[in-house]
Amino acid sequence: MTPPKPPLLCLDHGLKRIGVAVSDRLWMTAREIAVIKRTTREEDFRKLRALYDQHKAAAVVIGLPSHELEGSGEHTQADTVRLWASRFAEATACPYVLWDEQMTSHDAKAIATRLRRKTTEPIDDLAARVILQSYLDALRDGLAPAPPVPPQD
């Protein structure tokens, strides 16, 4: 059996909200924990760092849009997320890995329906859960890079 380790946090970056999910200590399953309404970059980063500390996370998985045409010469949402992620890491000192978030909104809507959430409720936390579960599954199958986890004391 795999020994327990610090959980992973996952962020679904959006212009209005940030969805947050966390893994279990075996890195087998993900669950949603929060939707953060965006205010200022500093305040957003403070809230996210507090969740990172609260859950004693090892690293952060950040969803990266990949369905856009890369190399088109135009600034894409993926470029925005990459820049945001680097600023997040610089401001919070949280190690992170970027992970494909393709189809997560569709899957999150399906989960929201099963959970009987109102259609007006945000699903950003569910999208973060889907992203993180995808990463955990790929990691377990040897298809994802290990997160940049700092050494444990």
N, C-alpha and C positions, 0 to 999 in steps of 0.2 A: 504494500500500500504506500502511496505517496505521502511523505511527511507534510504536515501543515506548514504553510508559509504565510507571510503577510498577504492580504488580499490586494487585488488590482482595482483601481477606480477607473471608470470610463466616462468620457465626456462626449456628448453630441452637441457640437458647436452650432449655434444658430444666431441670427441677427437680433432676435428679440429674447430668446431663452436659451439656456444651456441645460440639457438633460444629463442626469448623473445616475450611474449604476455602479454596483460593487460586486466583486466575485466572492465566493466562499474561500476558505483558507486552503482548500485542495485544488483550487483553480479549475473546478468542474462546472459550476453553475454561476449564473449572473442574476442579480435582482435589481430592480429600479429602486432608487432612494430619494431623488429630489428633482425638481424643476426649479432652476434659478432664473428669475426674471432679470434680464440684463439692465445694469445701471451704468456705472463707469467701469472702465477696465480695472482700475485699482480695487474697487469694491467687489467686482466679480472675482478677481484673483484672490482676494482675501477670503471670500466665502468658500471658494474651491479649495484653498489651502486648509481651511478649517475642517472641511469634510475629509480631506486627505489625512490630516492629523487624527481626526476623530476615529477613522477606520483603521489607522495605523497601516496605511497602504504602502505597498512596495514600489509601485509605479503607476502611471496613468496611461490608459489607452485612449487616443483621441480619434474620433471618426473622421475620415478623409473622403470627401466626395471624389469619385473617380469616373463618373459617367459623362463628364464634360470632355470636350475635345481638347486634349492637351496639345500644346505647340501651335495653337491657332494664332498666337501673337497677342491675344487679348488676356487681360487679367481675369482669372477664373475664380470660382468659389474655393477650389482646392488651393489656389495661391493664397487666398484670404485665410484659410484655416492653417496653412503652413506658417504664415507670418504670425498669426495669433498664437499658435502652439509654441513657437520660439520665444515670443514675448512672455507667455505663461511660464515657461520653464525658467526663463531669466528672472522673472519676478518672484517665483515661488520656490525655486530650486527643486522642483519635482521632476524626476526622470520620466520620460514619456516615449511612447511608440505610436506612430500613425497607423491606422488600420482602415481598410476599405469599408465604407458605409453604404455601398450600393444595395438598393432594395430595402433598406431598413425602415423607411417610412411606411412602405406597403405592409411589411411584417408587423410593425408597431400598431398600425391601424387595425389589423386582424386581431392582435392581442387585446387592444382596447375594446373591441367589440365583444370578445369572449369575457372580458372582465366587466362588461356592461358599463363602461365609462360613457359619460355624456359626450356627444360629438363636439361640444364646445370646449371640453377639457383638453389641455395640452397633452401631447403624447411624447414629448422630448425625452422624458425619463425612460419610456418604453423603447424608444429608438436607441438610447444608450445601452439598455439591456440587450437588445438584439445585436448591436455592434460588439459588445463585450462577449456575448455567448459565441458569436462567430469567431472571434479571436481565440477564445479558450479552446474551442473545438479544433481550430487549425493548429494551435500550439500543441495540443495533445497528439494530433496526427503528424506532427513534424513539418507542417506546412507554413508556419509563421516563425519569425525571429523571436527569440526570447526577449522579454522586456529588459530594459537596462536597470536591473535591480541593484541598488547599492549593497555592499556587504553588510551582513547582520553582525551586531555586537555580540 
